[in-house]
């Protein structure tokens, strides 16, 4: 059924259609509307046989999710930013125990300084925690990926994060096709757990493992991710058969067949990049886009195949690995190993800064002329940065950097005005 709805509500409806048995809820912007919507549906009796548990923290949310999943219940939760960081110990435990929890991460910057707007710092900080990570470009894809995530998680017995851009998607009203319960039931079978805590057949889950077997246990998590790498495109095909649309998969290409320049990115920024590419194509530039849906497991072979005929690759990412530069670009560079390509990392959109077509056109044109550096920070105000660096060089008690730079931005804005 087509309807105009907020991204968070679309995800809540999708999760409800997956028949969760336990939902662990703790509010943090910008994911709050998702669990609020689910809470309303559970209270109204629209989600049968489901226990909605209000917990006292994000750490508690994941701890409860681990307990409920271990008892054989289909389990869901959601978080963002500092909330994800607060539950990190339990996040690692969930994947280490092989529990098929599904969690929405409404991507948001992490502090300090405090910032509630979108970038990918939160989920990418957990890239090695053992969870599968799927990134949505649109609200329709966010809805669809949650349905696929439950099936994927339960087949390979690993938890899945479905990552959607906070505010840009979670609070945006778009037209989405909400499936029927019959369609979801045809795609997602009832949950049959691989391990269950059962008092009649007691076992230990999460026992101490020493050096004699720890490497093997950890390798099993990697092996399951490799299974997921094969299963994700298969599930996307099955999804298309039931729902009649392409959604999910490992990667998706746009005008890459003859492209000299290929831009690689994840999430909602792909829409802006595609619009820019269309404008540049109309002017005769041979440029295309490769969107990454499955960040973990990372589809090295797919990425390599998509990039191998290009002359240059620009990885545009909404995250920063302090001290080195790119996060996504590190994986892309691994896929490019041995290929004679010019690779460029562009950090953009941190803390919700707008990524405009104007800036992207100038950036991509610069890359085509061979003038783009190895690491670029899109639309960075160097005057503000250099002023703070000079302040710290000359004044021992230079004060908090963020507050000083905010004052500088205000002075600059006043002068411009």
Secondary structure, 3 states (H helix, E strand, C coil): CEEEEEHHHHHHHHHHHCCCCEEEECCCCCCHHHHHHHHHHHHCCCCCCCEEEECCCHHHHHHHHHHHHHCCCCEEEEECHHHHHHCHHHHHHHHHCCCCCEEEEEECCCCCCCCCCCCCHHHHCCCCCCCEEEECCCHHHHHHHHHHHHHHHHHHCCCEEEEEECCCCCCCEEEEECCCHHHHHHHCCCCCCCCCCECCECCCCCCCCCCCCHHHHHHHHHHHHHHHHHHHHHHHHHHHHHHCCCCCCCEEEECCCCCCEEEEECCCHHHHHHHHHHHHHHCCCCEEEEEECEEECCCHHHHHHHHCCCCEEEEEECCCECCCECCHHHHHHHHCCCCCCEEEEEECCHHHCCCCHHHHHHHHHHHHCCCCCCEEECCCCHHHHHHHHHHHHHCCCCCCHHHHHHHHHHHHHHHHC
